[in-house]
Amino acid sequence: MVLERLLGETELTTAPVTFVCHSLGGLVVKKVLRAANDQQAHRPEAGMLLDWVKAVMFTATHIPVRSKPPGSIVYAWWSGGPKT
């Protein structure tokens, strides 16, 4: 439902998108971005959403250790990927 709403927002295509997430909202955004990632092969608009997202900031959000940067897909979204 949240992913569908985001994909329908034409304003998201006009500038980079930054999510600032607190607590449960961070878990929701993480789930939405992961769903978009899973669907991008057969839904181009989901891939475009991922391209628009330039930063994600989590505050007071529990993210399991296995998902923390620098190895997670969320890290790739918020930083543009590892710098070499």
C-alpha positions in Angstrom: 0.0 0.0 0.0 2.7 2.5 0.9 4.8 1.6 -2.1 1.8 2.1 -4.4 1.2 5.5 -2.9 4.8 6.5 -3.4 4.8 5.3 -7.0 1.8 7.4 -7.7 3.3 10.6 -6.4 4.5 12.5 -9.5 6.3 15.1 -7.3 8.8 12.5 -6.4 10.2 12.6 -9.9 11.2 16.2 -9.8 14.0 16.1 -7.2 16.1 13.7 -5.2 14.2 12.0 -2.3 15.5 11.8 1.3 13.7 9.8 3.9 14.2 10.8 7.5 12.7 8.0 9.6 12.0 7.6 13.3 11.3 4.4 15.1 8.5 2.3 13.4 8.6 4.7 10.4 12.2 3.5 9.7 11.0 -0.1 9.5 8.2 0.9 7.2 10.6 2.8 4.8 13.0 -0.1 4.9 10.3 -2.6 4.0 9.0 -0.3 1.2 12.5 0.1 -0.3 13.1 -3.6 -0.1 9.8 -4.3 -1.9 10.7 -1.8 -4.6 14.0 -3.5 -5.0 12.3 -6.9 -5.3 9.8 -5.6 -7.9 12.1 -3.5 -10.1 12.7 -6.3 -12.6 9.1 -6.4 -13.6 8.0 -2.9 -12.6 10.2 -0.1 -14.0 8.5 2.5 -11.8 9.8 0.7 -8.7 13.3 0.9 -10.1 12.8 4.6 -10.8 11.8 5.1 -7.2 15.0 3.6 -6.1 16.9 5.9 -8.4 15.1 8.9 -6.9 16.1 8.0 -3.3 19.4 9.7 -2.5 19.4 9.4 1.3 17.8 7.5 4.1 18.4 8.6 7.7 17.3 6.3 10.5 16.9 7.6 14.1 15.7 5.4 17.0 15.0 2.6 14.5 16.0 -0.9 15.3 17.9 -2.4 12.4 19.4 -5.8 13.0 23.2 -6.0 13.0 23.2 -8.0 9.8 21.5 -5.1 7.9 23.7 -2.2 9.2 26.1 -0.5 6.8 28.3 -0.9 5.0 27.0 -4.3 3.7 23.3 -3.7 3.3 21.2 -2.7 0.4 19.9 0.3 2.5 23.5 1.5 2.8 23.8 1.4 -1.0 20.7 3.6 -1.3 21.6 6.2 1.2 25.3 6.6 0.2 25.3 5.8 -3.5 27.2 2.6 -2.6 30.6 1.9 -1.3 33.3 4.4 -2.3 36.4 3.0 -3.9 
